Amino acid sequence: MIDKRTSCIDIKVTTTFLEKESTLPNGPYRYRYDVKITNHLTNPVQLIKRYWKIEHVLLGNAEVEGEGVIGFTPIIDPEESFEYSSFTELYMPYGKMSGHYTFIDLMQGDQFNATIPAFVLTYPILLN
């Protein structure tokens, strides 16, 4: 199901540690992640599914799958973007997320996956 078109879907993720919503120092640690998805194909696409792998370092991994993102299955026209924010929490001060989105090419009817690049979730005090 993965094909060469995945490089034509640009996915950028930025993260923010939510100190006021976290329980310090023992957790859970809450993070917001902001996602920007840009379609560089010549056809419109629709995001129909998501898959996340959440790595909790010492506590193992969790997997999350579902339809769309934050209740939407957005259609993204060529050279347009869709942005959204979501949240996750970890029970350790460090973790990582990665995964993929499944899209459908609305002109050709083909489904394909686009990789979500891995990103780190870190309690900021660990960076000092």
N, C-alpha and C positions, 0 to 999 in steps of 0.2 A: 504494500500500500504506500510505502514511501517512494517518492520519485524526485527527479531533478528540480521540480518546481518549488521544493521546500526552501531553496536558497532565495527564492523570489518573495518570500514572506519574511519580513524583518521583524524580530521580536526583541524589544528592549525592556528590561526590568530594573527598577530602582527600589530600594528598601528603606524603611524608616523604623527604628526601634521606638516603641510606644511606652515610654517610661511610666506615665501616669496610669496606664491600663495594665501594667505588669505588676507582679507581686515579687518584690525584691527582699532579700537576695536569693531566695530559693525557688522562685518561679511560681506559676508559669510566666514566661517571657513572651510578650505579644509584639508582633511585627505587622506593619502594613507593607504591602508590595504594590507598586504602580506599574502597570503593563501598557506598553504602546505597541500595537500590531499594525504594520504597514504592508499593503499589498502592492508589490512591484510587478505583478502579472498583467497581461493585457485584458484579462477577463475578471469580472466580479467574482468574489468567493464568499462563502458563508461559513462561519465558524460553527460547527455543530457539536463538537465534543471536546472535553479536556481530560488530560491525565497528568497527575502530579505524583512525584516521588518525593516524600519529605524524609530527609535523613536526620535522625535525632542523635547522632553520634553514639553515645553509650546506650541509648534506649532502643536502638534498632530503627527500622524504616516503617513508614506508613505510606499507603497508596490511596489516592483519591481520584475517582473517575466520575464523570457526569456529563449531562447535556449542557452545552453552551458554557457561558461564564456569567456569574452574578445574575442569573435569571434571563439572560439574553442569548440569542443565536444571531449575532450581528452579521449583516451583509456589508462587505468592505469592497468598494469600487476600486478600479485601478488607480494607483498612486494616491489613494486615500488611506486614512488611519482610523483605528478604533482604540480608545483608551479606557481603562477601568482601574479601579483600586479594589483590593481585597485584603484579608487578614489571615494570619495564622498564629499559632502559639506553640512554643516549645517548652519542655520541662527541664531543659538544660540551657545554658547561656549561649550555646553555639549549635548551628545546624545548617543544612543546605537543602535547597529545593531545585528540582529539574523536572522535565516532562515533555509533553507535546500537545499540540492542538490538532484536531482533525477538522479539515476543511472540505467543502465540496466546491468544485469549479462550476459555477452556475451556467456557463455556456456549454461545457462539454459533459457535465454530469459526473466527472471523475472525483473520487475521494482521495485525499492525500494527507499525510501528517507533516507538520512543521515543528521542528525541535525547539523547545524552550531552553535557552542556555541556562546551565546551572548557575545559581547565585547563592551567596552565603548570607546567613542571618546570624549576626553577632551582637551580643551585649556590648555596648561601646566601651565599658571599662576594661574589657579584655584587649582592646586595641592600644591602650596606653602602656 
